[in-house]
Amino acid sequence: MKRLSARAGKAAILILFGLCFLLAVGPFSLVTRNGMSLCTQPRREDEPLRAATEPLIFVGGVPRSGTTLMRAILDAHPDIRCGEETRVVPRILGMNQKLRMTKIEMERLQLAHIDEDVLNHALGAYILTVIAEHGPPARRLCNKDPFALRYIPTLKETFPNAKFVLLIRDGRATISSIITRKVSIRGFNTESYDGALRDWNRAMSIMFNDCLSAGSATCYMIRYEELVLAPREKLKLLLKWLDVEWNDAVLHHEQFIGTEVSLSRREPSTSQVNQSINVEALSRWTKTFPISSLQRADEIAPMLRHLGYDPTVAEPNYGRLGRIERSLVETAPVVDRANSNANANANGY
């Protein structure tokens, strides 16, 4: 028994040294949960942080645009893990942006020897820790916090190998869902269809411009309507772009709920994502959208036409959408306006 134990011990040591060697030349690091390294070789000063090489997937868009469906679909793939919304990722990105836009704070940080590199490394370590530790490990880690894609330039700088999936949906359908389901969104006027549509236009234009500027190799736009009408076709294109092998499981995410697909009861879309991919929600908005707001939609939300939706048609044929205009659009100033129900509604953004 002693000889067997000795052999087992030697084998374990050899395996550990082998792992340390592979990890030393690869993009990963072998660490315990508290951050202690299991490999004795210290990190070289010129060795990039893991954040610089991790091929993360960020899924986002305006809430109620199909972001939860998309992440559930990706979660069904055996090589990908997204998990529930973290909620803290867009918040830390917002704090980071606000800090860097404050001249006096940046001067104070410089005097404390905290430069841009230190901030970038700290931001990357924070976000990566949250994404990696709020669910099981996977070959490709994914995050779905809808408004994280408001910060594509920062995320791209922090995670150069990351890819971004921007969900696009008819803004009239999106805000109708937001208002009828009483989903509060910070910065959105959810008391008025005109106001909410105007806020959708602002948020969508920012994410659209950033996605377009990031380039087609980094950011992928997919329309919700096309996803649910032709899931196999659209998901094959998406997975190929993500450099992930095709797996039929992505067509049947509902079969994996409770195992590979973990849903939060606090997320507004959970009840709908429990179902298979379907087209039931495509035109539901046409029954509740006010005629007066519909008549002003082209003026209020020029992004509708830019994204291939005809704002003058009350009952659109989503099987024949126009093309997305691949050109930058004028964006309105960001409104830092808290919805009156934002703190009371646990399902808010």
TAHUTA-V493338 format. One line per field, one symbol per residue. ss: DSSP state (H for helix, E for strand, L for the rest). phi: phi as a letter, one per 30 degrees, with the letter a starting at -180 (. if undefined). psi: psi as a letter, one per 20 degrees, with the letter a starting at -180 (. if undefined). Layout:
ss=???
phi=???
psi=???
This chain:
ss=LHHHHHHHHHHHHHHHHHHHHHHHHLLLLLELLLLLELLLLLLLLLLLLHHHLLLLEEEELLLLLLHHHHHHHHHHLLLEELLLLLLHHHHHHHHHHHHHLLHHHHHHHHHLLLLHHHHHHHHHHHHHHHHHHLLLLLLEEEEELHHHHHHHHHHHHHLLLLEEEEEELLHHHHHHHHHHLLLLLLLLLLLLHHHHHHHHHHHHHHHHHHHHHHLLLLEEEEEHHHHHHLHHHHHHHHHHHHLLLLLHHHHLHHHHELLLELLLLLLLLHHHHLLLLLLLLLLHHHHLLLHHHHHHHHHHLLHHHHLLLLLLLLLLLHHHLLLLLLLLLLLLLLLLLLLLLLLLLLLLL
phi=.dddddddddddddddddddddddccdcbcbdddjddccddddddcddddedbdddcccakdeicjddddddddddddcbbcidddiddddddddddddddceddddddddciccdddddddddddddddddccaddadbdbbbbeddddbeedddddbecdbbccdbbeddddddddddchcdbejcddcbdddddddeddddddddddddddjddcbccbdedddddbddddddddddddibddbdeddbeddcdjcdccccdddeceddddcdebcddecddddbddeddddcedddbddeddcjccdccdbdcddbddddddbdcdcdedcccdddceddcdcdb
psi=hgggggghghgggggghgghgghhiairpoqrhjjppiphpqpqhjpqrhhiipmqpppaapqkjjhggghhghhhpiiqofarphhhghghgggggggiioghghgggghjknahggggggggggghggghjjrrqrhoqqpnogjhjikggghhhhnhjqqpooppqphhhghgggghjlopppipnjipggghhhhgggghhghgghgghhqiihpppppgghghhmggghhggghghilpqqpihiilhhijpiehopqpiiphighhihrrprjhigjhhiiipphghhhjhhghmihghhjjpoiiphnqniimqrqpomqqrpqqqpomppqhjghhoijr.
